[in-house]
Amino acid sequence: MAESVHSAAASALGYQHQTWWALLELLRADHGRPDAAICLELHDDIAWEQAGSATELLQIKHHQKSDRQLTDASADVWLTLKNWMDTAGPCDVEGPALVLVSTQQASPGSSCTRWS
């Protein structure tokens, strides 16, 4: 049977990827975060939180096509930056750490390679 035009399979897989990444974050967490909590879809796709404030925001991007690359012109980069600018606390000089996690490879020579 052909996949419906209205299928939510790709979105569902993306949300599942977020839960897997959150589990990985919990497993990799060191004992230096005993009072921290991890949240899904509250402050960002995934966020580490301490005392009710986000300390790290993670944007999780999942793509099924493995041949795509993350470039300076990628929609994922610009949408992520927009999300972070829209939710930034201008009074918080320190602010949370910002992390973009993607299944795409960073394109050689792009600014994305400097982040990895």
C-alpha positions as CSV (number, residue, x, y, z in Angstrom):
1,M,0.0,0.0,0.0
2,A,1.3,3.4,-0.9
3,E,2.0,5.9,1.8
4,S,-0.7,8.5,2.1
5,V,-0.1,12.2,1.2
6,H,-1.3,13.0,4.7
7,S,1.0,10.6,6.5
8,A,2.5,11.7,9.8
9,A,5.2,9.0,9.7
10,A,8.1,11.4,9.2
11,S,6.9,13.7,12.0
12,A,6.4,10.7,14.3
13,L,9.9,9.5,13.5
14,G,11.3,12.9,14.3
15,Y,9.6,13.0,17.7
16,Q,10.8,9.4,18.4
17,H,14.3,10.6,17.5
18,Q,13.9,13.3,20.1
19,T,13.0,10.9,22.8
20,W,16.0,8.6,21.9
21,W,18.3,11.6,22.0
22,A,16.9,12.7,25.4
23,L,17.6,9.2,26.7
24,L,21.1,9.4,25.4
25,E,21.5,12.7,27.1
26,L,20.4,11.2,30.4
27,L,22.8,8.2,30.0
28,R,25.7,10.5,29.1
29,A,25.0,13.0,32.0
30,D,27.7,13.1,34.5
31,H,27.2,13.2,38.3
32,G,27.8,17.0,38.1
33,R,24.1,17.5,37.3
34,P,22.4,15.8,40.3
35,D,19.7,18.5,40.5
36,A,19.1,18.9,36.8
37,A,16.0,17.7,34.9
38,I,15.6,17.0,31.2
39,C,12.5,18.3,29.4
40,L,11.0,17.5,26.0
41,E,9.1,20.2,24.1
42,L,9.0,22.6,27.0
43,H,11.9,25.2,26.5
44,D,13.0,23.6,23.2
45,D,13.0,20.2,21.5
46,I,15.1,19.0,24.5
47,A,16.3,21.1,27.4
48,W,18.4,20.6,30.5
49,E,16.8,22.5,33.3
50,Q,17.9,23.5,36.8
51,A,15.8,25.3,39.4
52,G,13.1,25.9,36.7
53,S,15.5,27.6,34.3
54,A,16.9,26.1,31.1
55,T,20.6,25.6,31.2
56,E,21.0,24.0,27.8
57,L,18.7,24.0,24.8
58,L,18.9,21.3,22.1
59,Q,17.3,21.6,18.7
60,I,17.0,18.0,17.3
61,K,16.8,17.6,13.5
62,H,16.1,14.2,11.9
63,H,16.3,13.5,8.2
64,Q,15.9,10.1,6.6
65,K,18.0,10.9,3.5
66,S,21.6,10.3,4.6
67,D,23.1,12.1,1.6
68,R,21.9,15.6,2.6
69,Q,24.4,18.0,4.1
70,L,24.0,20.8,6.6
71,T,25.1,24.0,5.0
72,D,25.1,27.7,5.8
73,A,21.9,28.0,3.7
74,S,20.1,25.0,5.3
75,A,16.6,25.7,6.6
76,D,17.5,23.7,9.7
77,V,20.2,26.2,10.6
78,W,18.1,29.3,10.1
79,L,15.0,27.9,11.7
80,T,17.0,26.9,14.7
81,L,18.6,30.4,15.0
82,K,15.1,32.0,14.7
83,N,13.8,29.7,17.5
84,W,16.6,30.6,19.8
85,M,16.3,34.4,19.0
86,D,12.5,34.3,19.6
87,T,12.9,32.6,23.0
88,A,16.1,34.4,24.2
89,G,16.0,36.1,27.5
90,P,17.6,39.5,26.9
91,C,18.2,40.1,30.6
92,D,20.1,36.8,31.0
93,V,23.7,37.6,30.1
94,E,24.8,34.0,30.5
95,G,21.8,32.3,29.0
96,P,21.5,28.6,28.2
97,A,24.0,26.7,26.1
98,L,22.6,26.3,22.5
99,V,23.1,23.0,20.7
100,L,21.9,22.0,17.2
101,V,21.9,18.2,16.7
102,S,21.3,16.9,13.2
103,T,21.5,13.6,11.3
104,Q,23.0,15.6,8.4
105,Q,26.7,15.9,7.9
106,A,28.2,19.4,8.1
107,S,29.2,20.6,4.7
108,P,33.0,21.1,4.4
109,G,33.8,24.8,4.5
110,S,30.5,25.8,6.0
111,S,30.2,27.6,9.3
112,C,28.5,24.4,10.6
113,T,31.9,22.6,10.6
114,R,33.2,25.1,13.2
115,W,30.4,24.0,15.6
116,S,31.0,20.3,15.4
